[in-house]
Amino acid sequence: MAVNLPLPVAADLKPVDGIELGYAEAGIKKPNRKDLLVMKIAEGASVAGVFTKNRFCAAPVQVCKANLASGKPIRALVINTGNANAGTGEPGLANAQATCAQVARLLGVDAQQVLPFSTGVILEPLPVEKIVAKLPDAVANLKLDNWFNAAEAIMTTDTQPKAASRTVTIGGHAVTMTGISKGAGMIRPNMATMLGYLAIDAKVAQPVLEELVRFAADRSFNSITIDGDTSTNDSFIVVATGAGTLTVNSTDSPEYAALRDAVTDISRNLAQQIVRDGEGATKFITVTVEGGRDIEECRKIAYSIGHSPLVKTAFFASDPNLGRILAAIGYAGVDDLDTAKLDLYLDDVWVAKNGGRNPDYREEDGQRVMKQVEILVRVKLGRGEASATIWTCDLSHDYVSINADYRS
């Protein structure tokens, strides 16, 4: 059960002019489930993305990067679940390219104008014949208002679809944006096992969009962790269809700043939905580190806390064994950290003061916070002005069970 995460409502997911979505049931891993998605992008759109930094990056990630680098305008995305097409060598690349070629034939575009994505089991050959056979079905039901079905079509161990939508006004122009994401385990930047797709109807110059997607990713999908594992397939794509009236051609304009902040906000929502639906999660935890010399050291400490199995299991048990947090701070790799200046808070409870137990701290206060389903961990380093925030969850018995049974 996801933590404080309501199901998206299909009627609330706004169509974005310039992008159509169609799904099919290809039986890639299991029968009778949506597992294949095609997104058709109108001419004139710009597309940018960020991808996993795992050296074993999957075949579709390699093809995506190459097709984006070709300079040809991207006209379609194709996503399958049930198989990651990772660790599959040259045959995997050939299968990803064959998928692109078939989509291209169906849509009347070039194969290099198609971006492929896969998610699921690693080291298994992609059943490309199943995908190719069902691509005509996906194309046949392309619709503007298919976002809810699209969110379902990219799920793996997710317990529910993840989607968000909103309309904002920027410089007098209405901008519609809708996105979907998937992921529940193997979540840790860069990026998280996640896929994220966001469409906006603004017209955004290609280099501007590339800067925007990096900015938004760093403050959303690159700020979450469930289990500390960086996947082979992670991808976050933003499509600016250009069908609306807002045009952004420079990163120096106030319109860019407003659009960047709106895209970051909805991206953060989609990223946090992944954490709230973390495998076996029962608690949603925000970790904020303040007073650092730079953002990098703040993030190091935040992730050290968020990755620690001892910290995460303590949260699951509602056990205020808070020395585990101090230990995680201490081994985060900030070698010149002066622990005598450090303060630690759990929500409103001041736990550690000047590097030691706060004389006013009471165990029952820590217990009260640990029993909450949403918890804020705040660390004050007392050495600068930088800060960073990440989002994570606890580690439960169910996490082990889910991953032990993943291939069965």
Secondary structure as UniProt FT lines:
FT   HELIX           10..12
FT   TURN            17..18
FT   STRAND          19..24
FT   STRAND          36..41
FT   TURN            43..44
FT   STRAND          46..51
FT   TURN            55..56
FT   HELIX           59..69
FT   STRAND          76..83
FT   HELIX           89..107
FT   HELIX           111..113
FT   STRAND          114..121
FT   HELIX           128..140
FT   TURN            144..145
FT   HELIX           147..153
FT   STRAND          162..170
FT   TURN            171..172
FT   STRAND          173..182
FT   STRAND          195..200
FT   STRAND          203..204
FT   HELIX           206..218
FT   TURN            219..220
FT   HELIX           221..223
FT   STRAND          235..240
FT   STRAND          247..248
FT   TURN            251..252
FT   HELIX           254..276
FT   TURN            279..280
FT   STRAND          284..292
FT   HELIX           295..307
FT   HELIX           309..317
FT   HELIX           323..330
FT   TURN            335..336
FT   HELIX           339..341
FT   STRAND          343..346
FT   TURN            347..348
FT   STRAND          349..353
FT   TURN            354..355
FT   STRAND          356..357
FT   TURN            359..360
FT   HELIX           363..370
FT   STRAND          374..380
FT   STRAND          386..393
FT   HELIX           397..404
FT   TURN            406..407
//
